[in-house]
Amino acid sequence: MTIREDILSASARFPKPAENTFQYGTAGFRMKATLLDSVVFRVGLLAALRSRFKNGQIIGVMITASHNPPDDNGVKLVDPMGEMLEASWEAHATKLANAPSDEDLVAVYEKLVKEQNLKDVKPRIVFARDTRASGPRLVAALTAALDATDTEYTDYKLLTTPQLHYITRCLNTQGTPFDYGVPTEEGYYEKTATAFKKAMQGRKPSGGLTVDCANGVGGPKLRELVKFLPPISEGGLEIRIVNDDVVSPERLNSQCGADFVKTGQRAPPSSQAKSLARCASLDGDADRIVFYFMDADNNFRLLDGDRIATLAASFIGDLSRSAGLGEKLKVGVVQTAYANGASTDYITSHLKLPIICTNTGVKHLHHAATKFDVGVYFEANGHGTVIFSDLALKRIGKYEPKSPAQSESLEILRALTQLINQTVGDALSDLLLVEVILAHKGWGPKEWDNTYTDLPNRLVRVEVADRNIFKAVDAERKLESPPGIQQQIDALVGKYKNGRSFARASGTEDAMRVYAEAATRGEADDLASKVAGLVRQAGS
């Protein structure tokens, strides 16, 4: 049989639901798992084409729906250097997913081969999944496509999303000057743990840390990582793991996880954190993390992605200067419209660092971060990382320190380039990064929280008939359509001290996200409610 015949035969087992239209967005495809079989099959075809386009380099495929409910699932592609799928290929994914029949699908596939002038090289794919019950069924759809296209593939089974990004990059850089590490799960743990020990420089963490793993894949993977860390007596971390039940898929992200904490502004019921104790929550696929604690008056205090970004940028900026590299490394921060206004002011006024504001979505932040020698990016939801440019890595690697103090700072900086997963936001790597910084500063969560005071804010979800009628501009801080709505929002904002609000379309569902902040909690809630009312009226 020809590849054409193989694709037709295999595709017949995974028919596209006639009534559904699919769109590859920031998080790939994500929806109810029952709708995904045809989508995942077609993503398998796309992955094979992408590998051929990249002359046989390895492409990653991750089956996950991150912080979504257990009945959802999703699929996304990972490019050769561990980055998100190139934006121009998202349209190809959407076309393949929406081809109405098997014959139409093959026509789109063959047109892509011709248009992209694809070479006849053997495609190579690696893939993994999170702990959702639908995962194995969707893997069967994926492998059917890979078999039909005569693709070489490796199933890494259960991994966190960042682990698959890491492995993809490692495989594609083996034997080159840019070798990223050993392309195995164990290689990931060894690299991360070794770098953590070097970065700590003998300092010991202050007390233990409770980590809520959202009853997702991060639970067992964090337990594995802990085995590679130094013992507590030698500066290792005392980690108490909660919400790591992966046997009951229905518990995934239920009353726990980073999204629950960030959205609800409260700790998971199971955390049982004592006053001033450090706590953290991962999401379902462990690519985002938020920290929090209960203050002396038993008030919940959130340390979100904005806080992680300011902590990391401050520490790396100080390290660069004390290592003698202050003039040679441009450190900058990338934020989205969701970043709290107080954090933006702290970075520009106190840290004196440049900021780029960009559209929501990791691909936008990641791209903007590459404009700096050291680019720090975190979304407020806790998804982010630090990127060191090739020039920065060369300067850090080759610099000759002029004093013992410079030498120590340089060693820590070099260790951070290994500790941080530069391919994508990584909850496990980011957790250790924060612990390193707090240990060096001698801070607990209270001192971290005291760096600046967040403006009270509220995030509201508004269901609309069609999210596509809302068009955002200025890094999603303003709406240019429907006509007149931005002027109405501006008029409302002007009535509140320190008021700021915007509305942007969800990337995955017919809903709008309305964000508002103001000088007091009551004003922030009131502003969010009124802007949500405008959006609801415009979208009905």
N, C-alpha and C positions, 0 to 999 in steps of 0.2 A: 504493500500500500504506500501511496505518496503521503507527504506531510499534510497536504490538503485533505486527503481522504481520512487520515488519522484525526485531524482536527474536527472534521464534520462528524465522524463517528463518536468521538468523545464528547463533543458539545451537545449532542442529542441527549446525553444523560443529565445535562444541567441546563434545561431551558430557561430563558429569561422570562420572569413574570411580566405579562403583557402590560399591566396597568402601572408599572413603576418606571420612573426615570431616575438614573443614578448620576452622581456628580463627584468627581475626585476632588477633594478639598484639602485643606491644611492637614487634616489627619488621615488622608487617604479616603477610602470608602468606609463609612461607619453607619450601621443601621441595625434593625432587628435581624438576628442571626438567621432566621427562617428565609430571609430574602437574599441571602448572600451567596448561595451555591454557584449561580451562574457568574456572579461578579468575580468571585475568587478564581474560578476557572479562567476567566478572561484576563485577569491580572497575571495569571501564570503565563499566558500567551505574551502579554506585554513585557514581562520580566525576561523572557527568552529573547524577544526583539531588542530590548534594551542592552542585554549582554552582547548580542551581535553588534549593535551600534557601537559598543565600547570595545570592539575587537576581542571579544571573549573574556573580558574582565568579569569578575564575579559580582552579581547583583543580589541583594538581600530582599527577602519577603517576610514581613512580620504580620502575623494574624493576632490582632488584639483590638479591644475597644477601650483600653485605658481606664478612665474613671467612670465610664458608662455603666448602666445596670447590667446584671448578669445575663439577661436574655438578649442583649445586643452583642455584636461582634464587629470586626472591621479588618481591613487589610491595607497595607501600604508598602511601597517599595523603598529600598535603601540603595543609593548610588555607591560606586566603588570606593570612595574615600570615607564611607560611613555617613554621608550627608543625605538629606532628603532628596527625593526624585527631582530632577531638574524641572523647573516650572513649565517649560514649553512642552514637556511630555505629559503633563496632566490632562491636556485636551485629548491626547491619543487614548489615555486610559478611559476617559469619559465616552469617547466614540465606540471603543470596543465593548464597553459595558452595556451600551444602549442599542447595539445592533439587534434588530427585532427577531431575526431568524438565524439558523446555523449558516445558511448560505450567505446572508448579509455579513455575518461575523467573519467568514473566510475572505469575503471581498474587502472588508476593512483591513484585515490582517495583511493580505497580499498587496494592497495599496500602500500600506506603511513600509513594507519591505522594499517596494519600488521607489517610493518618495524619499526614503532615508538612504537609499543606495546601500542596503545592508550586505555585508560580506557573508560568504557561506562558511562561517566559523562556528564551532560547537558552543552553544550557550552554556553558561555555568551559573548555578543558582544555589544559595543557601537560604534556609528558612527556619523559623521557629514560631512558637505560639505562647499565649498566656494560659491561664488555668481554666478558662471558660469551657463549659460542657460541650459547646458546639465546635470547639477547636479541632478535634480529630476528624469530624465529618468534613469540615472545610479544608483540612489538609488533603483529604482524598480528592476533592475537586481540584486543588492546586496541582497535585502530582499527576492527575489525569492530563492536564494541559502540558506539563513538563515532559511527560512520556510521549505525548502526541507530537511534540516539536523536537524530539530526540535531544533533550537537554540533560546535561550532567548535573546532579543535584545532591545536596547533603541536608538531611533533616536533623537539626539540633534540638528538636523536641521542645521542652519547656525552658524558656529563657526570659529574662527581662528584655524589654525593647532595647535599652542601651547596650546590653551584652551582644545582641545581634549586630548592632551598628559597629561595635568594637571588633567583632570577629570578621565582619565584611571588610573593614579597613585593613586589619592585620593580614588577611589572605591576599589582598591586592597589593600590599607593600612589602611582602616577604622578599628578602634578597635585594632590596633597594636601599639607598641612603635614607629613605623615609620609613624604614621598618617600624611598625607601630607596636609590635609585641607578638606574643605566642598566640596563634589563632584558635584558642580553646577556652572553655569556661574556666578551667583551672588557671590558664595563663592570665586571664582577666583578674582573678583573685590574687595571684602572686604579684602581678605588676602593681595593683592597687595597694595591697598590704605593705609591700616593700617601700613604696613611695611614701605611704603614711608614716611608717617608722622613721624614715629619713627626715621627713618634714617636721616631725615632732621634736627632733634634736634633744631627746631625753626629757622633755617636759611631760608632765602628767596631767590628764584631764581632771577637772574639779567635779567629783561626783559622777553618778551614772546617768544614763540616758534611756528613756522609754521610747520605743519606736513602734508605732501602729503601722502594720503592713497591709492594711485594707483587705485582708483575707485574700490576697492575690499572690502572684508569683514572686514578689519581692520578699515574702516571708522566708521560704526555704532558701532563697539565694542569699539573703542577709545572714542566715544561720551558717551557710557555707563560708561566706566571707569572714565571719568572726573567727573561724578555725585558723585562718591564715594571719590574723592580727597578733601582735605581741600579747603575752599574758598580762593580766591587769597589773601584776607586781612590777612589770617592766614598761609600764606606760600605755598598756592596751586599754581598750574601752570596756567599761562595764555597761553592757547593753541588755535592757529588758525588752524582749520582743512580745508584743501583743497583736491580736487580730492576724494570725498567720494560719487560719484554717482553710486549707486548699482542698479538703476532702468534700466539703459541702459548697458546691459552686454558687448556690443561691445566696450565700453570705458575702460574696464579693462586693466591696464598696458599700455594704449595707451598714448604716450608722457608724461609718468609719472611713478613713482614707483622707488624702489631702483635699479633695474637692469638698467633702462633707465639712471639714474643719474650716476651710477658707470661706465657703458660702454661708455656713451657719454661724461662723464666728464663735465656735465653741468646741471643746475637746470631745473626742469620742467617749461615750459612756464607759467603755471598758478601760480607758487609760488610767483612771484612779490616781491621777498625778497629785503629789503632795505640793505644798506651797514652795515656789521658786525652783522646783525640779524641772530639768530640761526634758522636753518632749518633742517628738517629730512624727509626722504622718507621711507615708508614701502614697502614691495612687496605685491603681490596679496593675499597671505594667512597670512600675518603679522608674518612670522617667521624670517624675516631679516630686518635690518634697517641700513641706512647710514645717516650721518650728513654732512652739508656743509654750506658755507656762501659766501658772496661776500665781498672781502677785500676793503680797502679804495680807491684802484684804480679800483674798479669794476671788479676785476679778480675772477673767480670761484675757491673756495678752497674746496676740498673734505676731509671729515673726515670719513674714511671708517672703515671696521672691524679691520684693523691693529691698527688704532688710538683708537678705543674703547677698544681693548685688552690691549694696553699699558696704557691707562687711568685707566682701572679697576685694572690691575695688580699692578700699582704704588700705587693706593689708598689703596687696600686691603693689600699690603705689608707694607705700612706705618701704617695702622690701627693695624695690627697684632703686630708690634713692639711697638707702643704706648700703646697698651692694655696689654703689658707684655707677649705676646704669640709669639714673634719673633723667639725664639729658638724651639718652639713646633709645629709650622706650616710651612711646606715646600710649598711655593707658586711657581708655575711654569706656563709657557705659552706654548700652542700648536699652531703651525702655519703650513701652507701648502707652497708649492713652490710658490704660488701666493703672499705670503706676501712680501711687499716691503723690499728690502735689508736694507734700512735705519732704518726700524722699528726693524728688527732683531738685527742690531748693537746697537740700543738704549736700547733694553731689556737686552742684554748681557753686554754691556759696561757701561751703565748709571744706569739702575735699578739693575744690578748684579743678574738677575734671570735666572734660567735654562730654556732652550727651547727644545722641541721635535718637529721635522719636520715630518709630516706624509702625507699619501696620501690624495688627495682631497675627500671631502665627510664627512658629519657630523658624520657618524657612526665611521669613523677612528679617528677624532679629539676627539670625546666624550670618546672613549675607552682609548686613550692616556692620556686624562686629568685625568682619574681616578688613574693614577700613582703618582699624587701629592696629598698632603693633601688638597690644594686648587688649582684646575686646571682651568686656564683661557683659553678658546679657542674661537677664532673668525676667520672665513674665511674672506678674504679681501672684499668679497661681502656683509659683514654685518651680516652673519649668525653665531651665537655663543651664549655662555653663560658661567657661572662659576659654577664649581662643587665642593661642599664641601664633603670630605669623611666622613664616619660615625665617625671615630676617631676625625676628625677636629670638627665636630658638637658637639661631646661629650666634647671636650676640651674647645670650645667656650662657651658651655652651663654651664659648671661646674666651670670654672675658677673664683677665688675670686680676684677682683681687689685690688691693694695695695694703690691706691691714687684716688682722684676725676678725674684726667686726664685719668688714666687707665679705670676708670668706664665709662666715656663718650665714649671712643674709643670702649670699649667692647659692649656698648649698640648699637652703630652704626653697629658694625660687626654682632651682633646678628640680627639686623633688616635686614641687607643685605642678610642673609641666608634665610629670608622669602620673601624679595622683588624679588630676582632672581629666575626665573623659571628654576630649575636645571634639568628638564626633557629634555629640548630641547631649541634651540635658540628661543627667544620670543621678537618680536619687541616692544611690549608694555612695558614689564618688563624691557628690555634693555634701552628703552627711559627714563624711570624713574630712572634707575641706573645711567645713564650719568648725568641726571639733579641733582641728589643727589651729585655726585662727583664734578661737576662744582660749585655748591652752596657752598660746604665745602671749595673748593680751592679758591673761589672768582674769578673764571675764566670766561671769555667769549670765544667764538670760536677762537678768534685770539690767546689768550694765549695757548689754547689747541693745535692749529696748530703749534705754535712756539717751541713745545717740541723737534721736529726734522724736518729735511727737506727731504721729499720724493724724491727718485730718479725718474726722468721722466720715465714713462712706457707706454706700449701700449699692448692691448689685441686684437688679430685678430682671426676671425673665418674662417677656411678653410674647404670647403666641399671636401670630399674624397669618393671614390667608396666603400671602406670597412675599417672602423676605426679599425677593429680587427687585421689588419696587423701591427699596431703600438703597440709595447710592451714597457711599461715604467718600470724603476727600480729606486732605490734610492729616495723613496718618490716622484716619478713621475718627478724627476729633470733631468733624462737622458733616452734616448731611446736605448734599446738593439736591436730592429729590427724596420724597415728593416735594414739589415747589412750596416754599414758604414755611416748611416745618422748622428749619434751622433758626429762622427769625423768631419763631414762637419759643423755641428752647432758649435762645439767647435772652429773650425778655424775662423768662422765668428765672434763669441763672442770676440775672442782674439784681434780683430782689433779695439775694442771700449773701451774707458775709463769707468771703473765701469760697463762693459757690463755683462749681464746675460740673458740667454734665454732658454726656454724649450718648448716642445710641448707635449700635452697629449690628448688622445681621449675623446670626449664627452661621458657622461654616458647615453645619451638619443637619440642621432642621429648620422648619418654617417658624422661626422665633427670632426675636430681637433681644439683645442684651442692653439694658439701660444702666449706666453707671452715674452715680452722683456723689459729690463730696461737698461739705460745707463746714462752718466753724463749730457747729454743735451736732450731736447725734439726731436730735429732733428735726433740725433743719435739713440734714442730709437725707433722712427718711422722707420728709415732706417733699423735697425737691425731686427725689427719685420717683415718688408716687405720681407727682404731677407730670413729669416728663414721660413716664410710662403711660399715663392717660392720653397724652398727645399722640404717642406712637401707636397705641391701641386703636385710637380713632382713625388715624391715617391708614392703618393696615387692615381695617375691617372691610 
